[in-house]
Amino acid sequence: MGGIRETRKRETRQAIIEAAVSLFSEKGFEKTSIEAIARMAGIGKGTIYGYFRAKEEIFLAFCEDEIDYAFGMLAEKNDPQAPLLEQLVILFMSQFRFVTRNREFGRLLAREIAFPREVNREKSRDMDARYLQGLGMLLSGARQRGELKPSVDNLLATGHLYAIYLLMLSCWYSGYLVEEQEVEASLRALLHQALSGLGERVSGDGGDPGVIEKISRRIIAQSSTESGKRDETHE
């Protein structure tokens, strides 16, 4: 009976999160009520409070699931002895796919990651600590293999590398990157560049030059178009 009860609890929790994600995407975080989440999940409002004290906690539960998913995929697909570049691509692309499954919610989540609300700050720091620990293990392994200098600080390196992931998210939502292949190629190129500066020896693929050139042409073309529109407006 205990196993059945735990399964139902997990299913209810997941139903709450999925309902919240859908409504946050459709109506926005502020305009989504606990009552609306309960209706969409097919449960009573009181049931939600048995799992989450407020909708902010539901949001952060999704963030935790993102971390679990990304490191779970890394554990499933990763070769611990693979070059750091390859391990980072698996981790960041897993996060990217998880976050962007729902495009509008992914946009909201990206903003929350970069600029957490005051009410979420303590929980966000807990998740940051988990993430730093997981990524720190990858960096420590790379250091032992001689891919990183012994002097490289895990915290500073994590900040540098995670900023690249956030940049890829920003480019995706800005329309500079329109295909997953482009996201991965750009990610590889930027990570390769970062590790070339950090490491004594870098191994792994630096990204598809053809895809990178295609993206560069698009960004230049879009910038020229926007510049032309501004010029027309001022005439």
Beta strands, then each sheet from edge to edge (+ up, - down):
end
